[in-house]
């Protein structure tokens, strides 16, 4: 006899899906960052995300009988695991390591499920939960591999076709024009979707794991080769049409999906001929299902603690703590107007910025400071939108400043401007009073300190023009570097 409404498999599936919704709401910044990738129509690599979630829910629905036949045993250990993963997610969120807290999202869901129903359901739910990773941008890690394999494959195809081509990294030139294998042309989207299709197909047929691995390997091969052929076709069309065909000048992504659909039809014609293997045996209950109501409390509390930190601790320092660095005290905080001086460093979302031109023993130093009351994705010390050297300088070499020149850690970068003039830049970071020579270390420290207070983050960029050598410029930077502390 069933002792709880939650013993019904259909109800258990509904509860598990509701837990996914609870995770999505509790960790909304992570959810929002994932959804942004789903709606990114530029790279398009994850626009299938919502479909993956629906398929994951359907895979759970197919397991409703197995879930009903599994004894529910709420787990405090799983709740503790969920709490720890939630705190880790919060840490990575504040450190602005987006892919890390996105990676933890499915694990939060899995932990909540196990807290409610116990580890006995793990063998039934792990694959639907893991299926969500087809929506998480962890696949960006293989993007360079797909791009470079495409380069070598397309080079071979064009050589066989006799089309003259010159390759320069990910770009290549034919007599009629120039092409580039950009992120959207890497075939990453096809690769992910192909693996998802193969995984779902194997689950529908209850295949053994050896067969499922073969399905995924074959699907990946089909996806990669299809993208190679797609790129080659576009180049050939561009070659014969003198780059005037709509497929070249307008849009060619749709061609890829048509070719991918044809490839998948061939794929299914192949795999459906594979010998059928005995699937898994349906689970049989060996004990009366329990009542997992206490587990709901365990799971929800484990999610609520880090969620409350997100909701109530905004981690924003008081504006009064933004202190003017000594080098800017009493100086006009204005842009450098001399056209020979490069444009200012760029740090997205800084709450306060200073830029002054200081003279030290006859040497001019362009001194910049950016201060943050709070770091978050898109407005952090190491953000992708930041341009520490400014848009006009190009780095030639980088090293750590010798301790004999500065008591605080700095990174030294030798750079050149469009006119070929050489510049010396020192870049340093601070979280409250702690100093760093790289943004990554500063962000990790900031994330840790954010659990105990509201740190203020700062970045300092000092630049001077080199003469015959950079010795005089380096000495001037060392003297101004000593004035980056807050003015008294």
N, C-alpha and C positions, 0 to 999 in steps of 0.2 A: 504494500500500500504506500502511495506517495504521501510524504509528510509535509510537503510544501508545494506551493504553486510554482516555485522555481525549479522543481524537479521535472517539469514539463520541458522537453527539448526546445519547443518553439519559444517558450518564455525565456529560456536560458539564452537563446540566440539574440532575442530582443534586448536582454540585459547586457550582453556582450557588446552589441552595437551601440547601446546607450552609453556604455563605458567609453567607447571611442569618441562619442560626442562630448562626454565629460572631459576627457583628455584634451580634445580640441579647444574647448572653452577655457579650461584651467591654464593651458599654455598657449594662449591666443597669439602672442607675438611670434611663436614658432609656427603655429598654424597659418598665420597671415603670410609669413615669409615663404612657406611652401606653396600657398595658393598663388602668390605672385609669380612663382615659376610656372605654375599651371597656365597662367594667363599671358605668359611671355610669348608673344607672336613673332618675336625677332629671332630667338634661338630655336623656339618651338620644341625643344627636346622633351618637355614634360607636360605638354598640353593634353595628354591622355590621362592625367591624374585622377579626375573625377570618375572616369570609367573604371580605373583600377580599384577605387574604393568600392564601387558597386559590385564588382566581381568578387572582391574580398568578402563582402557581406553575403553574397550568394554562396560562396564556398563554405561559409559558416552555416548557412541554412541547410546545405546538403548534409551537414554533420549533426543535425538536430537530434536524430535518434541515438547516435553515439554519445552525444552530450547528455541526453536523458538517462542513458544507461551507465553513466559514470558517477560514482559516489562524490558528492560535494563535500569538501573538507577545507573550510576557510583557513587561510595560512597567514599567520603573523609574519613569518619569514618573508613571504612574497610581498606583504605590505611594507616591510622594512626595505626590501629591494626597490620597490616602487618609490618610496620616499627618497632613498639615496640617488636613484636615477633622476628624480625630479630636482633634487638639489644640484646634481651635476648639470642638468639642463639649464637651470638658472645661472650657474657659474659660467657656462659657455655662452649663454645669452649676454651676460654682462661683459664677458671678454670679447664679444663681437666675433666669435668663431661660429659663424652661422651653420656651416655644414655639420658641426659637432652636435649642436642642440637639435638640428633637424634629424640627424641619425638616431638620436635617442627617442624620438617620438613614438615609433612602433614598440620600443621596449617599455615605454610607459603604459601603453595599452596592454601589452602582454602581462606586465606586473600587476596591473589592476585586475585583470581576468583571473590570474592565479590567486590573488588575495581573496577574491570572492569565492571561487570554486575549488581552489586547491591545485596541487601539481598533477592530480590525476587527469585533468583535462588538457594538459600540455600537448600530448601527442595528437589531439584533435584540433587544437587551435593554432599551433605554431605556424603552419603553412599559410593559412589565411592572414595571420598577422604579418608574417614575413613578406607576403605578397605586396604589402604597402610599400616596401622598399623600391618597387618599380615607379613610385611617385616621388621618391626622395632624391634630391640632387647629388647623391653620393656618386652617381655614374659619371659626373664631370671629370672624375679622376682618370678615366680612360680616354678622354677626349683627345689628348695629344697622340696617343697610340693609334686611334682610328684615323686621325688626320694624316699621320706619317705613313701608315700602311696604304692609305688612299693615294698618296703621292707616288709611292713606288709602284703600286698596281697600275695607276693611270699612265705613268711613264712607260711601262711595258706595253700597255695596250696601244698607245699612240705610236710607239716605235714599230709595232707590228703593222699598223695602218699606214705607216710612212708619212705621218704628219710631223713636220719639223717643229720642235718645241725646245725651249730653254727653261730649265727649272732653277728657281732661286728660293730655297726654303719651301714654304707652303704656297708660293706664287709661281706661275709659269706663263711663259710668253709664246704665243704662236704668231705667225706672220700677220694675222688679222686683228689680234688684240691680246689682252692680258686677263688671266683668271687667277682666282685665289680660292684655296680650300679653307674657307672660314669655318667658324664653329658650327654654323647651321648646315654646312656641306659635309660635315664629318661622318654623317650617317648615324649619329648617336641615337636619334629618335627612333629610327628603324631598328637599331640594335636592341634597344630597351623593349620596344613593342613586340619584337619577334620573340625575345625571351619570355615575356609575359604570356604571349599566346601559347608558347610551348609548355610553359608551366601549367597553365589553365587546362590545356588539352590533356596533359598527363594526369591531372587531378580528376577530370571528368571521367576518364577511363580507368581510374584507380590503378594506374600502372605501377609496377615495381620501380625502385629508384634507379636501377641500372637503365631501364627503358626511358625514364624521365631525363636522365643525364644525356642520353643519346638524342632525345627530342630537342633539348636545349642547344646542344652543340650544333646539330644540323640547322636549327633555326638561326643561330648566330651566324653560321657560314652563309646561309642564304641572304641574310640582311646585309652583311658586309659586302658580298659580291654584287648584290643588287645596287648598292650605292656606288661601287666602283664603276659599274656599267653606266649608271645614270650620269656620273661626272664625265665619262668618256663620250657619251652621246651628246651632251651639251657642248663639249669642246668641238666635236666633229661638226655639229650643226653650225656653231660659230665660225668654224673654218670655211665651210662651203658657202655660207651666206654672207661672208665678210662682216660678221658680227651684227647682222641686221635682222635676224629671225626673232620673232616675239619670245621664243623660248630662251633666248639669250638676253635680250634687252628688257624684258618685262618680268616674267615669273616662271621659274622652273621647278618650284617645290612640288607642285601638283603632279608633275611628271614622275617624281620620285615615288609618290604614293600609288600611282597607277602601276608602276613597275613593281613596287613592293607587293601590291595585291596579287599581281600575276605570279610573283615568286611564291607567295603563300599558298596559292592554289596548287602550284606544282609541289610544294612542300607537303600539303595534305594528301595529294595523290600518292606520294611516296610513303608517308608514315602509315597511311591506312592499310598498306599492303604488308606492313611488318607483322610477323607472327604474334598472335595475341598471347599475353602472359597472364598467369593467374594473379589477380589483384589481391588487395588486402582483405582480411576477414573482418566483417563487422564486429564491433565491440559488443561483448555480452556482460550484463551487469552481474557482479559477484557479491554485491552488497546493496541493501536498500539505499536509494539516494537520500542524502542528508538535506538539511535545511540551511542554505548558505546565507541567511539574513545577516548574521554577524560579520560575514565576509564583506558584505556591501559596506558596512561601516568601516572595516579595515581599509578597503580600497579607496573609498571616498575621502577618508581622513588622510591617507598617504598622498592623495592628489591635492588635497586642500591646503596642506602646509606650504609647499612651495608656491602654489597658486596665490595664497594669501600674501606671501612675500612680494610677488609680482604686483598684486593689487594695491597693497597698502604701503609698501616700501618703494617709493619711486626713485630712491637713490639719487636725489638731486641736491647738491650742496647749496648752501645759502649764498646768495649773490654777494654778500659782504665779504666772502672769503676769496673773491677774485682780486688778488693783489697785483698792483703794477710792478713789473720787473724794474730793477734799479736802472737799467740802461735807458728806459723810456721815461723815467720820472723827470718832470720839468722840461721835457722835449715835446715838440709838436708831433702828434701822432698822425702824420700825413704820408701820402705816397711819395716815393722817390720819383722826381720828374725828369731827371737826366736820362735822355734816350739811350745813352750807353749802358745804363744799369738795367739788368733783366727785370722782368715782371715779378711781382711778389709771389712768395710761396702760397700755395692754396691748401687750406684745410677745411673740409666741409663741416658746416654746423658749429664752428667755434663760437662760444658765447661772447668772447671778447678778444679782439686782436690789436696788436701794437706793431707798428713798423716805423723805425726811425733810422736816420743815417748818422752814424757816430764817427768821429775822427779820433784816432789813437796814434800818436807819434808820427803824424803825417800820412797815415794810412786811413782810408775810408772803409767803414764796415757797415753793411746793410744788415740791420738787426731786426728780426721778426719774432713775435711771441703770439701763440694762440692758446687760449684758456677755455677749458670745458667744465661746466658745472656737472655734467653727466655724460658718460659715454654710452652709446647704443649703436646698433647697426645703421650705417650711413652717416654717422657723426662720431667718429672715433679716431684715435691717434693713428691707427694703421689702416684706415679705410681705403678702398680702391679709388675713391674719388679724390683723394689727397694727392697733391703734387708738391712734395717737400722742396724740390729745387726750383719750383716755378716752371711755367710752360716754355721758357726760353732756353734753359740749360739742359745739356745732355751729359749724363755721368760718364766718366772715363775710367775711374778707379775709385775704390772705397777701402777704408781701413779704420781701425780704432785709434783715436787720438792717444798719444803716449801720456802716461800719468805724470810725467815730468812737466808737461805743458799745461795741464788742467787737473784740478783736484776732483772734478766730477767727470763721469763717463760721457764721451762724445764720439760721434761717428764723423770721420772726415771724408769728404767726397771731392775729387778733382773733376771739374766739368768744363765744357766749352759752350760758348754762345754761338748764334748763327754766323757771327762775324769771325769766328775762329779764335776769339780771345779766351784765355784760360781763367777760370774762377776756382776759388777754394771755398768750400762750404763746410760748416760744422753743424751737425744736427743732434739735438739732445731732447730727452723727454723726462717728465717728472710726474709722479703721482703723490700729491701732498709734498712732503720733503724728500721723498726717495727719488733718486735720479737714475736714468737708464740711457744707454746709447742706441737702443733699438725699440721700435714701437711694439713689437710682439711681447717682449718681456714686460714692458710697461702695462700692456693690456691684461696680461695674466695677473700681475700684481694688483691692478685695479679691481679685477673680478674678485680676488680674494678679500681685498680690503672692503669691498662693497657690502660684505656680510656683517661688518662690524662698524660701519659708518658711511659717510657720504664723501668720498674722496674728490678732490679737485685735480684735474689732469691738465698738463701743460706741454707744449712743444716749443722749442726754441730753434731758430735757424739763423745762423750768422754767415754772411758771405762777404768776401773781399776779392778784388781783382788781382791776379798775379802779374808781376812785372817780368823781369828776365827769368826769375824763378819764383817760387811761392813762399820763400823764407820770411820776407817782410809781412806778407799777408797772414801767414800762420801766426806770427808773433802778435799781430793786431787782433786776430780772432781770440787768441789766448787771453789777452787783456780784457776784451769785452765779455768773454765767457765768464769771467769772475763777477760780472754785474747782472747776471740773469736771475739772481735771487730776488725776492720781493723787496721793494724799497722800504726802508724803516720810517 
